[in-house]
């Protein structure tokens, strides 16, 4: 990404690894990638749909397995981010640093994501995470600072992550064809 600082490591190799993941081992790669995307890595999670896994399953079943495994990975990574967010709430210096940063995460979360949380609760988180190609790490951390229930948070991130992949398939016309609806 052009906006990443020069000291930020290049994780393109991990994206390429997902795009070439095959067999059942590829599901492990998808899980790890999704876990890392949830709390630390830049990029989009939709790349998991490109994994050429050869699982001996019909296409609709393969995509379902990919979405399930990716959703589990993102939920696990989100819970990790949630824990970091809970700790950050207690840390005045972190909040002050975030407020002074170039992109004021606190202000953004209070004005946008926090409004979704207040208005729609965990459903708002799932809805925010269902938007394809939008970096969801910001939403995850914003909700992590505001909320307290690990299990509901994990469920909302799972539902939002799977929802994002379903919406992505639908946007590209592959959803209806792949799922055998037409």
Order of alpha helices (4+ residues) and beta strands (2+ residues): alpha-alpha-alpha-alpha-alpha-alpha-alpha-alpha-alpha
